């Protein structure tokens, strides 16, 4: 089937389920033997985790101000802030901090890798004549080495962060 007939062969583009489907649910993207897609999914998920943390952090940091107008559990001002800090010192929130640390520690170096590749061409190589099979420039050895370096740096820093958070 062709696009002209209104249908698409499901084997035509196995790694591209469509913009909306992959944007709304990045887990539908096939990641087998494709570390670039793993990095793509992790970059989106970690970006969402960082955004959720920042929103929660703004709300809890601003609690002495907003609680004057909307008291919570009879507490307002710094009393509410101390109450929130006591809740956040528990194990569940330490696990949350560990997850946020992992998100930040992956998102930042992967973002630097993407900036270096997209704006400065680091690891992309020279353009060549398009000949089948069409292999994107990101699948080249230098780009994969950068990606593997990002994964190694991420795991090492995340383990160090785990020791700091849970000790």
Chimera marker file (.cmm) of the C-alpha trace (Angstrom):
<marker_set name="trace">
<marker id="1" x="0.000" y="0.000" z="0.000" r="1" g="1" b="0" radius="0.5"/>
<marker id="2" x="1.191" y="3.513" z="-0.649" r="1" g="1" b="0" radius="0.5"/>
<marker id="3" x="0.379" y="6.903" z="0.762" r="1" g="1" b="0" radius="0.5"/>
<marker id="4" x="-1.483" y="7.727" z="-2.458" r="1" g="1" b="0" radius="0.5"/>
<marker id="5" x="-3.979" y="4.967" z="-1.693" r="1" g="1" b="0" radius="0.5"/>
<marker id="6" x="-4.588" y="6.432" z="1.742" r="1" g="1" b="0" radius="0.5"/>
<marker id="7" x="-2.961" y="3.629" z="3.700" r="1" g="1" b="0" radius="0.5"/>
<marker id="8" x="0.539" y="2.996" z="4.905" r="1" g="1" b="0" radius="0.5"/>
<marker id="9" x="2.351" y="-0.284" z="5.065" r="1" g="1" b="0" radius="0.5"/>
<marker id="10" x="3.019" y="-0.989" z="8.783" r="1" g="1" b="0" radius="0.5"/>
<marker id="11" x="6.524" y="-2.221" z="7.929" r="1" g="1" b="0" radius="0.5"/>
<marker id="12" x="7.376" y="0.879" z="5.906" r="1" g="1" b="0" radius="0.5"/>
<marker id="13" x="8.724" y="2.927" z="8.829" r="1" g="1" b="0" radius="0.5"/>
<marker id="14" x="8.977" y="0.642" z="11.875" r="1" g="1" b="0" radius="0.5"/>
<marker id="15" x="10.629" y="3.244" z="14.121" r="1" g="1" b="0" radius="0.5"/>
<marker id="16" x="8.188" y="6.043" z="13.341" r="1" g="1" b="0" radius="0.5"/>
<marker id="17" x="4.682" y="5.414" z="14.658" r="1" g="1" b="0" radius="0.5"/>
<marker id="18" x="3.608" y="8.954" z="13.786" r="1" g="1" b="0" radius="0.5"/>
<marker id="19" x="4.129" y="12.371" z="15.309" r="1" g="1" b="0" radius="0.5"/>
<marker id="20" x="1.068" y="12.487" z="17.573" r="1" g="1" b="0" radius="0.5"/>
<marker id="21" x="1.293" y="8.896" z="18.727" r="1" g="1" b="0" radius="0.5"/>
<marker id="22" x="4.980" y="9.146" z="19.617" r="1" g="1" b="0" radius="0.5"/>
<marker id="23" x="4.560" y="12.606" z="21.135" r="1" g="1" b="0" radius="0.5"/>
<marker id="24" x="1.668" y="11.670" z="23.389" r="1" g="1" b="0" radius="0.5"/>
<marker id="25" x="2.996" y="8.241" z="24.298" r="1" g="1" b="0" radius="0.5"/>
<marker id="26" x="6.766" y="7.960" z="23.801" r="1" g="1" b="0" radius="0.5"/>
<marker id="27" x="6.732" y="4.354" z="25.075" r="1" g="1" b="0" radius="0.5"/>
<marker id="28" x="5.213" y="3.257" z="21.737" r="1" g="1" b="0" radius="0.5"/>
<marker id="29" x="8.501" y="3.986" z="19.973" r="1" g="1" b="0" radius="0.5"/>
<marker id="30" x="10.451" y="0.789" z="19.329" r="1" g="1" b="0" radius="0.5"/>
<marker id="31" x="13.770" y="0.930" z="21.146" r="1" g="1" b="0" radius="0.5"/>
<marker id="32" x="15.285" y="-2.489" z="20.424" r="1" g="1" b="0" radius="0.5"/>
<marker id="33" x="18.863" y="-2.091" z="19.148" r="1" g="1" b="0" radius="0.5"/>
<marker id="34" x="18.299" y="1.646" z="19.013" r="1" g="1" b="0" radius="0.5"/>
<marker id="35" x="19.973" y="3.595" z="21.855" r="1" g="1" b="0" radius="0.5"/>
<marker id="36" x="19.068" y="6.877" z="20.146" r="1" g="1" b="0" radius="0.5"/>
<marker id="37" x="15.373" y="6.111" z="20.670" r="1" g="1" b="0" radius="0.5"/>
<marker id="38" x="16.040" y="5.145" z="24.285" r="1" g="1" b="0" radius="0.5"/>
<marker id="39" x="17.729" y="8.531" z="24.753" r="1" g="1" b="0" radius="0.5"/>
<marker id="40" x="14.785" y="10.222" z="22.992" r="1" g="1" b="0" radius="0.5"/>
<marker id="41" x="12.237" y="8.628" z="25.331" r="1" g="1" b="0" radius="0.5"/>
<marker id="42" x="14.363" y="9.254" z="28.436" r="1" g="1" b="0" radius="0.5"/>
<marker id="43" x="14.920" y="12.887" z="27.443" r="1" g="1" b="0" radius="0.5"/>
<marker id="44" x="11.162" y="13.479" z="27.198" r="1" g="1" b="0" radius="0.5"/>
<marker id="45" x="10.326" y="11.607" z="30.395" r="1" g="1" b="0" radius="0.5"/>
<marker id="46" x="13.099" y="13.295" z="32.393" r="1" g="1" b="0" radius="0.5"/>
<marker id="47" x="12.000" y="16.691" z="31.072" r="1" g="1" b="0" radius="0.5"/>
<marker id="48" x="8.502" y="16.030" z="32.393" r="1" g="1" b="0" radius="0.5"/>
<marker id="49" x="9.879" y="14.879" z="35.772" r="1" g="1" b="0" radius="0.5"/>
<marker id="50" x="11.979" y="18.053" z="36.052" r="1" g="1" b="0" radius="0.5"/>
<marker id="51" x="8.989" y="20.236" z="35.148" r="1" g="1" b="0" radius="0.5"/>
<marker id="52" x="6.773" y="18.506" z="37.731" r="1" g="1" b="0" radius="0.5"/>
<marker id="53" x="9.474" y="18.931" z="40.382" r="1" g="1" b="0" radius="0.5"/>
<marker id="54" x="9.918" y="22.627" z="39.589" r="1" g="1" b="0" radius="0.5"/>
<marker id="55" x="6.181" y="23.263" z="39.879" r="1" g="1" b="0" radius="0.5"/>
<marker id="56" x="5.975" y="21.405" z="43.207" r="1" g="1" b="0" radius="0.5"/>
<marker id="57" x="9.111" y="23.184" z="44.430" r="1" g="1" b="0" radius="0.5"/>
<marker id="58" x="7.665" y="26.612" z="43.607" r="1" g="1" b="0" radius="0.5"/>
<marker id="59" x="4.436" y="25.786" z="45.446" r="1" g="1" b="0" radius="0.5"/>
<marker id="60" x="6.168" y="24.483" z="48.588" r="1" g="1" b="0" radius="0.5"/>
<marker id="61" x="8.786" y="27.248" z="48.626" r="1" g="1" b="0" radius="0.5"/>
<marker id="62" x="6.089" y="29.899" z="48.337" r="1" g="1" b="0" radius="0.5"/>
<marker id="63" x="3.959" y="28.272" z="51.068" r="1" g="1" b="0" radius="0.5"/>
<marker id="64" x="4.731" y="30.936" z="53.724" r="1" g="1" b="0" radius="0.5"/>
<marker id="65" x="3.184" y="33.529" z="51.390" r="1" g="1" b="0" radius="0.5"/>
<marker id="66" x="0.138" y="31.759" z="49.956" r="1" g="1" b="0" radius="0.5"/>
<marker id="67" x="-0.751" y="30.079" z="53.261" r="1" g="1" b="0" radius="0.5"/>
<marker id="68" x="-1.513" y="33.485" z="54.777" r="1" g="1" b="0" radius="0.5"/>
<marker id="69" x="-4.482" y="33.716" z="52.422" r="1" g="1" b="0" radius="0.5"/>
<marker id="70" x="-5.304" y="30.000" z="52.189" r="1" g="1" b="0" radius="0.5"/>
<marker id="71" x="-4.355" y="28.287" z="55.478" r="1" g="1" b="0" radius="0.5"/>
<marker id="72" x="-3.828" y="24.545" z="55.278" r="1" g="1" b="0" radius="0.5"/>
<marker id="73" x="-4.749" y="22.327" z="58.266" r="1" g="1" b="0" radius="0.5"/>
<marker id="74" x="-4.950" y="25.417" z="60.451" r="1" g="1" b="0" radius="0.5"/>
<marker id="75" x="-1.338" y="26.302" z="59.680" r="1" g="1" b="0" radius="0.5"/>
<marker id="76" x="-0.049" y="29.327" z="57.862" r="1" g="1" b="0" radius="0.5"/>
<marker id="77" x="3.234" y="31.124" z="57.275" r="1" g="1" b="0" radius="0.5"/>
<marker id="78" x="6.424" y="29.554" z="58.550" r="1" g="1" b="0" radius="0.5"/>
<marker id="79" x="4.523" y="27.034" z="60.671" r="1" g="1" b="0" radius="0.5"/>
<marker id="80" x="3.116" y="25.491" z="57.490" r="1" g="1" b="0" radius="0.5"/>
<marker id="81" x="6.539" y="25.594" z="55.841" r="1" g="1" b="0" radius="0.5"/>
<marker id="82" x="8.067" y="23.711" z="58.805" r="1" g="1" b="0" radius="0.5"/>
<marker id="83" x="5.199" y="21.193" z="58.600" r="1" g="1" b="0" radius="0.5"/>
<marker id="84" x="5.888" y="20.655" z="54.876" r="1" g="1" b="0" radius="0.5"/>
<marker id="85" x="9.626" y="20.256" z="55.540" r="1" g="1" b="0" radius="0.5"/>
<marker id="86" x="8.885" y="17.627" z="58.205" r="1" g="1" b="0" radius="0.5"/>
<marker id="87" x="6.764" y="15.679" z="55.710" r="1" g="1" b="0" radius="0.5"/>
<marker id="88" x="9.420" y="15.978" z="52.995" r="1" g="1" b="0" radius="0.5"/>
<marker id="89" x="12.130" y="14.511" z="55.228" r="1" g="1" b="0" radius="0.5"/>
<marker id="90" x="10.533" y="11.055" z="54.954" r="1" g="1" b="0" radius="0.5"/>
<marker id="91" x="11.783" y="8.107" z="52.908" r="1" g="1" b="0" radius="0.5"/>
<marker id="92" x="9.187" y="8.523" z="50.150" r="1" g="1" b="0" radius="0.5"/>
<marker id="93" x="10.407" y="12.040" z="49.422" r="1" g="1" b="0" radius="0.5"/>
<marker id="94" x="14.041" y="10.908" z="49.485" r="1" g="1" b="0" radius="0.5"/>
<marker id="95" x="13.170" y="8.360" z="46.821" r="1" g="1" b="0" radius="0.5"/>
<marker id="96" x="11.499" y="11.192" z="44.908" r="1" g="1" b="0" radius="0.5"/>
<marker id="97" x="14.660" y="13.292" z="45.253" r="1" g="1" b="0" radius="0.5"/>
<marker id="98" x="16.671" y="10.354" z="43.935" r="1" g="1" b="0" radius="0.5"/>
<marker id="99" x="14.390" y="10.115" z="40.884" r="1" g="1" b="0" radius="0.5"/>
<marker id="100" x="14.603" y="13.877" z="40.273" r="1" g="1" b="0" radius="0.5"/>
<marker id="101" x="18.397" y="13.745" z="40.633" r="1" g="1" b="0" radius="0.5"/>
<marker id="102" x="18.518" y="10.962" z="38.050" r="1" g="1" b="0" radius="0.5"/>
<marker id="103" x="16.295" y="12.983" z="35.722" r="1" g="1" b="0" radius="0.5"/>
<marker id="104" x="18.465" y="16.089" z="35.993" r="1" g="1" b="0" radius="0.5"/>
<marker id="105" x="21.702" y="14.113" z="35.707" r="1" g="1" b="0" radius="0.5"/>
<marker id="106" x="20.528" y="12.482" z="32.460" r="1" g="1" b="0" radius="0.5"/>
<marker id="107" x="18.704" y="15.454" z="30.941" r="1" g="1" b="0" radius="0.5"/>
<marker id="108" x="21.627" y="17.890" z="31.265" r="1" g="1" b="0" radius="0.5"/>
<marker id="109" x="24.437" y="15.884" z="29.610" r="1" g="1" b="0" radius="0.5"/>
<marker id="110" x="22.085" y="14.526" z="26.953" r="1" g="1" b="0" radius="0.5"/>
<marker id="111" x="20.980" y="18.084" z="26.210" r="1" g="1" b="0" radius="0.5"/>
<marker id="112" x="24.619" y="19.148" z="25.866" r="1" g="1" b="0" radius="0.5"/>
<marker id="113" x="25.203" y="16.197" z="23.511" r="1" g="1" b="0" radius="0.5"/>
<marker id="114" x="22.207" y="17.226" z="21.406" r="1" g="1" b="0" radius="0.5"/>
<marker id="115" x="23.363" y="20.852" z="21.277" r="1" g="1" b="0" radius="0.5"/>
<marker id="116" x="26.866" y="19.821" z="20.214" r="1" g="1" b="0" radius="0.5"/>
<marker id="117" x="25.498" y="17.517" z="17.515" r="1" g="1" b="0" radius="0.5"/>
<marker id="118" x="22.785" y="19.803" z="16.152" r="1" g="1" b="0" radius="0.5"/>
<marker id="119" x="24.476" y="23.201" z="16.290" r="1" g="1" b="0" radius="0.5"/>
<marker id="120" x="28.151" y="22.322" z="15.894" r="1" g="1" b="0" radius="0.5"/>
<marker id="121" x="27.995" y="18.978" z="14.070" r="1" g="1" b="0" radius="0.5"/>
<marker id="122" x="30.091" y="17.152" z="16.670" r="1" g="1" b="0" radius="0.5"/>
<marker id="123" x="30.035" y="13.430" z="15.920" r="1" g="1" b="0" radius="0.5"/>
<marker id="124" x="27.752" y="13.743" z="12.903" r="1" g="1" b="0" radius="0.5"/>
<marker id="125" x="30.366" y="13.499" z="10.149" r="1" g="1" b="0" radius="0.5"/>
<marker id="126" x="30.250" y="14.692" z="6.572" r="1" g="1" b="0" radius="0.5"/>
<marker id="127" x="27.138" y="14.403" z="4.453" r="1" g="1" b="0" radius="0.5"/>
<marker id="128" x="27.227" y="11.648" z="1.865" r="1" g="1" b="0" radius="0.5"/>
<marker id="129" x="25.271" y="10.586" z="-1.160" r="1" g="1" b="0" radius="0.5"/>
<marker id="130" x="21.962" y="9.016" z="-0.182" r="1" g="1" b="0" radius="0.5"/>
<marker id="131" x="22.195" y="5.333" z="-1.063" r="1" g="1" b="0" radius="0.5"/>
<marker id="132" x="19.997" y="2.556" z="0.239" r="1" g="1" b="0" radius="0.5"/>
<marker id="133" x="19.837" y="1.526" z="3.012" r="1" g="1" b="0" radius="0.5"/>
<marker id="134" x="19.362" y="5.037" z="4.316" r="1" g="1" b="0" radius="0.5"/>
<marker id="135" x="21.139" y="5.244" z="7.663" r="1" g="1" b="0" radius="0.5"/>
<marker id="136" x="20.635" y="8.528" z="9.533" r="1" g="1" b="0" radius="0.5"/>
<marker id="137" x="23.725" y="10.412" z="10.644" r="1" g="1" b="0" radius="0.5"/>
<marker id="138" x="22.894" y="9.824" z="14.293" r="1" g="1" b="0" radius="0.5"/>
<marker id="139" x="23.545" y="6.105" z="13.852" r="1" g="1" b="0" radius="0.5"/>
<marker id="140" x="27.213" y="6.686" z="13.062" r="1" g="1" b="0" radius="0.5"/>
<marker id="141" x="29.884" y="5.397" z="15.419" r="1" g="1" b="0" radius="0.5"/>
<marker id="142" x="30.979" y="8.793" z="16.783" r="1" g="1" b="0" radius="0.5"/>
<marker id="143" x="27.437" y="9.786" z="17.702" r="1" g="1" b="0" radius="0.5"/>
<marker id="144" x="26.824" y="6.473" z="19.447" r="1" g="1" b="0" radius="0.5"/>
<marker id="145" x="30.064" y="6.853" z="21.410" r="1" g="1" b="0" radius="0.5"/>
<marker id="146" x="28.874" y="10.246" z="22.641" r="1" g="1" b="0" radius="0.5"/>
<marker id="147" x="25.552" y="8.691" z="23.621" r="1" g="1" b="0" radius="0.5"/>
<marker id="148" x="27.216" y="5.820" z="25.467" r="1" g="1" b="0" radius="0.5"/>
<marker id="149" x="29.423" y="8.352" z="27.259" r="1" g="1" b="0" radius="0.5"/>
<marker id="150" x="26.273" y="10.203" z="28.352" r="1" g="1" b="0" radius="0.5"/>
<marker id="151" x="24.806" y="6.942" z="29.692" r="1" g="1" b="0" radius="0.5"/>
<marker id="152" x="28.004" y="6.115" z="31.625" r="1" g="1" b="0" radius="0.5"/>
<marker id="153" x="28.314" y="9.630" z="33.095" r="1" g="1" b="0" radius="0.5"/>
<marker id="154" x="24.626" y="9.533" z="34.044" r="1" g="1" b="0" radius="0.5"/>
<marker id="155" x="24.845" y="6.195" z="35.871" r="1" g="1" b="0" radius="0.5"/>
<marker id="156" x="28.041" y="7.145" z="37.745" r="1" g="1" b="0" radius="0.5"/>
<marker id="157" x="26.698" y="10.543" z="38.837" r="1" g="1" b="0" radius="0.5"/>
<marker id="158" x="23.322" y="9.039" z="39.764" r="1" g="1" b="0" radius="0.5"/>
<marker id="159" x="25.008" y="6.456" z="41.988" r="1" g="1" b="0" radius="0.5"/>
<marker id="160" x="27.009" y="9.220" z="43.691" r="1" g="1" b="0" radius="0.5"/>
<marker id="161" x="23.797" y="11.229" z="44.149" r="1" g="1" b="0" radius="0.5"/>
<marker id="162" x="22.122" y="8.155" z="45.652" r="1" g="1" b="0" radius="0.5"/>
<marker id="163" x="24.909" y="7.774" z="48.196" r="1" g="1" b="0" radius="0.5"/>
<marker id="164" x="24.602" y="11.458" z="49.121" r="1" g="1" b="0" radius="0.5"/>
<marker id="165" x="20.784" y="11.435" z="49.318" r="1" g="1" b="0" radius="0.5"/>
<marker id="166" x="20.413" y="8.213" z="51.315" r="1" g="1" b="0" radius="0.5"/>
<marker id="167" x="23.366" y="8.660" z="53.696" r="1" g="1" b="0" radius="0.5"/>
<link id1="1" id2="2" r="1" g="1" b="0" radius="0.2"/>
<link id1="2" id2="3" r="1" g="1" b="0" radius="0.2"/>
<link id1="3" id2="4" r="1" g="1" b="0" radius="0.2"/>
<link id1="4" id2="5" r="1" g="1" b="0" radius="0.2"/>
<link id1="5" id2="6" r="1" g="1" b="0" radius="0.2"/>
<link id1="6" id2="7" r="1" g="1" b="0" radius="0.2"/>
<link id1="7" id2="8" r="1" g="1" b="0" radius="0.2"/>
<link id1="8" id2="9" r="1" g="1" b="0" radius="0.2"/>
<link id1="9" id2="10" r="1" g="1" b="0" radius="0.2"/>
<link id1="10" id2="11" r="1" g="1" b="0" radius="0.2"/>
<link id1="11" id2="12" r="1" g="1" b="0" radius="0.2"/>
<link id1="12" id2="13" r="1" g="1" b="0" radius="0.2"/>
<link id1="13" id2="14" r="1" g="1" b="0" radius="0.2"/>
<link id1="14" id2="15" r="1" g="1" b="0" radius="0.2"/>
<link id1="15" id2="16" r="1" g="1" b="0" radius="0.2"/>
<link id1="16" id2="17" r="1" g="1" b="0" radius="0.2"/>
<link id1="17" id2="18" r="1" g="1" b="0" radius="0.2"/>
<link id1="18" id2="19" r="1" g="1" b="0" radius="0.2"/>
<link id1="19" id2="20" r="1" g="1" b="0" radius="0.2"/>
<link id1="20" id2="21" r="1" g="1" b="0" radius="0.2"/>
<link id1="21" id2="22" r="1" g="1" b="0" radius="0.2"/>
<link id1="22" id2="23" r="1" g="1" b="0" radius="0.2"/>
<link id1="23" id2="24" r="1" g="1" b="0" radius="0.2"/>
<link id1="24" id2="25" r="1" g="1" b="0" radius="0.2"/>
<link id1="25" id2="26" r="1" g="1" b="0" radius="0.2"/>
<link id1="26" id2="27" r="1" g="1" b="0" radius="0.2"/>
<link id1="27" id2="28" r="1" g="1" b="0" radius="0.2"/>
<link id1="28" id2="29" r="1" g="1" b="0" radius="0.2"/>
<link id1="29" id2="30" r="1" g="1" b="0" radius="0.2"/>
<link id1="30" id2="31" r="1" g="1" b="0" radius="0.2"/>
<link id1="31" id2="32" r="1" g="1" b="0" radius="0.2"/>
<link id1="32" id2="33" r="1" g="1" b="0" radius="0.2"/>
<link id1="33" id2="34" r="1" g="1" b="0" radius="0.2"/>
<link id1="34" id2="35" r="1" g="1" b="0" radius="0.2"/>
<link id1="35" id2="36" r="1" g="1" b="0" radius="0.2"/>
<link id1="36" id2="37" r="1" g="1" b="0" radius="0.2"/>
<link id1="37" id2="38" r="1" g="1" b="0" radius="0.2"/>
<link id1="38" id2="39" r="1" g="1" b="0" radius="0.2"/>
<link id1="39" id2="40" r="1" g="1" b="0" radius="0.2"/>
<link id1="40" id2="41" r="1" g="1" b="0" radius="0.2"/>
<link id1="41" id2="42" r="1" g="1" b="0" radius="0.2"/>
<link id1="42" id2="43" r="1" g="1" b="0" radius="0.2"/>
<link id1="43" id2="44" r="1" g="1" b="0" radius="0.2"/>
<link id1="44" id2="45" r="1" g="1" b="0" radius="0.2"/>
<link id1="45" id2="46" r="1" g="1" b="0" radius="0.2"/>
<link id1="46" id2="47" r="1" g="1" b="0" radius="0.2"/>
<link id1="47" id2="48" r="1" g="1" b="0" radius="0.2"/>
<link id1="48" id2="49" r="1" g="1" b="0" radius="0.2"/>
<link id1="49" id2="50" r="1" g="1" b="0" radius="0.2"/>
<link id1="50" id2="51" r="1" g="1" b="0" radius="0.2"/>
<link id1="51" id2="52" r="1" g="1" b="0" radius="0.2"/>
<link id1="52" id2="53" r="1" g="1" b="0" radius="0.2"/>
<link id1="53" id2="54" r="1" g="1" b="0" radius="0.2"/>
<link id1="54" id2="55" r="1" g="1" b="0" radius="0.2"/>
<link id1="55" id2="56" r="1" g="1" b="0" radius="0.2"/>
<link id1="56" id2="57" r="1" g="1" b="0" radius="0.2"/>
<link id1="57" id2="58" r="1" g="1" b="0" radius="0.2"/>
<link id1="58" id2="59" r="1" g="1" b="0" radius="0.2"/>
<link id1="59" id2="60" r="1" g="1" b="0" radius="0.2"/>
<link id1="60" id2="61" r="1" g="1" b="0" radius="0.2"/>
<link id1="61" id2="62" r="1" g="1" b="0" radius="0.2"/>
<link id1="62" id2="63" r="1" g="1" b="0" radius="0.2"/>
<link id1="63" id2="64" r="1" g="1" b="0" radius="0.2"/>
<link id1="64" id2="65" r="1" g="1" b="0" radius="0.2"/>
<link id1="65" id2="66" r="1" g="1" b="0" radius="0.2"/>
<link id1="66" id2="67" r="1" g="1" b="0" radius="0.2"/>
<link id1="67" id2="68" r="1" g="1" b="0" radius="0.2"/>
<link id1="68" id2="69" r="1" g="1" b="0" radius="0.2"/>
<link id1="69" id2="70" r="1" g="1" b="0" radius="0.2"/>
<link id1="70" id2="71" r="1" g="1" b="0" radius="0.2"/>
<link id1="71" id2="72" r="1" g="1" b="0" radius="0.2"/>
<link id1="72" id2="73" r="1" g="1" b="0" radius="0.2"/>
<link id1="73" id2="74" r="1" g="1" b="0" radius="0.2"/>
<link id1="74" id2="75" r="1" g="1" b="0" radius="0.2"/>
<link id1="75" id2="76" r="1" g="1" b="0" radius="0.2"/>
<link id1="76" id2="77" r="1" g="1" b="0" radius="0.2"/>
<link id1="77" id2="78" r="1" g="1" b="0" radius="0.2"/>
<link id1="78" id2="79" r="1" g="1" b="0" radius="0.2"/>
<link id1="79" id2="80" r="1" g="1" b="0" radius="0.2"/>
<link id1="80" id2="81" r="1" g="1" b="0" radius="0.2"/>
<link id1="81" id2="82" r="1" g="1" b="0" radius="0.2"/>
<link id1="82" id2="83" r="1" g="1" b="0" radius="0.2"/>
<link id1="83" id2="84" r="1" g="1" b="0" radius="0.2"/>
<link id1="84" id2="85" r="1" g="1" b="0" radius="0.2"/>
<link id1="85" id2="86" r="1" g="1" b="0" radius="0.2"/>
<link id1="86" id2="87" r="1" g="1" b="0" radius="0.2"/>
<link id1="87" id2="88" r="1" g="1" b="0" radius="0.2"/>
<link id1="88" id2="89" r="1" g="1" b="0" radius="0.2"/>
<link id1="89" id2="90" r="1" g="1" b="0" radius="0.2"/>
<link id1="90" id2="91" r="1" g="1" b="0" radius="0.2"/>
<link id1="91" id2="92" r="1" g="1" b="0" radius="0.2"/>
<link id1="92" id2="93" r="1" g="1" b="0" radius="0.2"/>
<link id1="93" id2="94" r="1" g="1" b="0" radius="0.2"/>
<link id1="94" id2="95" r="1" g="1" b="0" radius="0.2"/>
<link id1="95" id2="96" r="1" g="1" b="0" radius="0.2"/>
<link id1="96" id2="97" r="1" g="1" b="0" radius="0.2"/>
<link id1="97" id2="98" r="1" g="1" b="0" radius="0.2"/>
<link id1="98" id2="99" r="1" g="1" b="0" radius="0.2"/>
<link id1="99" id2="100" r="1" g="1" b="0" radius="0.2"/>
<link id1="100" id2="101" r="1" g="1" b="0" radius="0.2"/>
<link id1="101" id2="102" r="1" g="1" b="0" radius="0.2"/>
<link id1="102" id2="103" r="1" g="1" b="0" radius="0.2"/>
<link id1="103" id2="104" r="1" g="1" b="0" radius="0.2"/>
<link id1="104" id2="105" r="1" g="1" b="0" radius="0.2"/>
<link id1="105" id2="106" r="1" g="1" b="0" radius="0.2"/>
<link id1="106" id2="107" r="1" g="1" b="0" radius="0.2"/>
<link id1="107" id2="108" r="1" g="1" b="0" radius="0.2"/>
<link id1="108" id2="109" r="1" g="1" b="0" radius="0.2"/>
<link id1="109" id2="110" r="1" g="1" b="0" radius="0.2"/>
<link id1="110" id2="111" r="1" g="1" b="0" radius="0.2"/>
<link id1="111" id2="112" r="1" g="1" b="0" radius="0.2"/>
<link id1="112" id2="113" r="1" g="1" b="0" radius="0.2"/>
<link id1="113" id2="114" r="1" g="1" b="0" radius="0.2"/>
<link id1="114" id2="115" r="1" g="1" b="0" radius="0.2"/>
<link id1="115" id2="116" r="1" g="1" b="0" radius="0.2"/>
<link id1="116" id2="117" r="1" g="1" b="0" radius="0.2"/>
<link id1="117" id2="118" r="1" g="1" b="0" radius="0.2"/>
<link id1="118" id2="119" r="1" g="1" b="0" radius="0.2"/>
<link id1="119" id2="120" r="1" g="1" b="0" radius="0.2"/>
<link id1="120" id2="121" r="1" g="1" b="0" radius="0.2"/>
<link id1="121" id2="122" r="1" g="1" b="0" radius="0.2"/>
<link id1="122" id2="123" r="1" g="1" b="0" radius="0.2"/>
<link id1="123" id2="124" r="1" g="1" b="0" radius="0.2"/>
<link id1="124" id2="125" r="1" g="1" b="0" radius="0.2"/>
<link id1="125" id2="126" r="1" g="1" b="0" radius="0.2"/>
<link id1="126" id2="127" r="1" g="1" b="0" radius="0.2"/>
<link id1="127" id2="128" r="1" g="1" b="0" radius="0.2"/>
<link id1="128" id2="129" r="1" g="1" b="0" radius="0.2"/>
<link id1="129" id2="130" r="1" g="1" b="0" radius="0.2"/>
<link id1="130" id2="131" r="1" g="1" b="0" radius="0.2"/>
<link id1="131" id2="132" r="1" g="1" b="0" radius="0.2"/>
<link id1="132" id2="133" r="1" g="1" b="0" radius="0.2"/>
<link id1="133" id2="134" r="1" g="1" b="0" radius="0.2"/>
<link id1="134" id2="135" r="1" g="1" b="0" radius="0.2"/>
<link id1="135" id2="136" r="1" g="1" b="0" radius="0.2"/>
<link id1="136" id2="137" r="1" g="1" b="0" radius="0.2"/>
<link id1="137" id2="138" r="1" g="1" b="0" radius="0.2"/>
<link id1="138" id2="139" r="1" g="1" b="0" radius="0.2"/>
<link id1="139" id2="140" r="1" g="1" b="0" radius="0.2"/>
<link id1="140" id2="141" r="1" g="1" b="0" radius="0.2"/>
<link id1="141" id2="142" r="1" g="1" b="0" radius="0.2"/>
<link id1="142" id2="143" r="1" g="1" b="0" radius="0.2"/>
<link id1="143" id2="144" r="1" g="1" b="0" radius="0.2"/>
<link id1="144" id2="145" r="1" g="1" b="0" radius="0.2"/>
<link id1="145" id2="146" r="1" g="1" b="0" radius="0.2"/>
<link id1="146" id2="147" r="1" g="1" b="0" radius="0.2"/>
<link id1="147" id2="148" r="1" g="1" b="0" radius="0.2"/>
<link id1="148" id2="149" r="1" g="1" b="0" radius="0.2"/>
<link id1="149" id2="150" r="1" g="1" b="0" radius="0.2"/>
<link id1="150" id2="151" r="1" g="1" b="0" radius="0.2"/>
<link id1="151" id2="152" r="1" g="1" b="0" radius="0.2"/>
<link id1="152" id2="153" r="1" g="1" b="0" radius="0.2"/>
<link id1="153" id2="154" r="1" g="1" b="0" radius="0.2"/>
<link id1="154" id2="155" r="1" g="1" b="0" radius="0.2"/>
<link id1="155" id2="156" r="1" g="1" b="0" radius="0.2"/>
<link id1="156" id2="157" r="1" g="1" b="0" radius="0.2"/>
<link id1="157" id2="158" r="1" g="1" b="0" radius="0.2"/>
<link id1="158" id2="159" r="1" g="1" b="0" radius="0.2"/>
<link id1="159" id2="160" r="1" g="1" b="0" radius="0.2"/>
<link id1="160" id2="161" r="1" g="1" b="0" radius="0.2"/>
<link id1="161" id2="162" r="1" g="1" b="0" radius="0.2"/>
<link id1="162" id2="163" r="1" g="1" b="0" radius="0.2"/>
<link id1="163" id2="164" r="1" g="1" b="0" radius="0.2"/>
<link id1="164" id2="165" r="1" g="1" b="0" radius="0.2"/>
<link id1="165" id2="166" r="1" g="1" b="0" radius="0.2"/>
<link id1="166" id2="167" r="1" g="1" b="0" radius="0.2"/>
</marker_set>
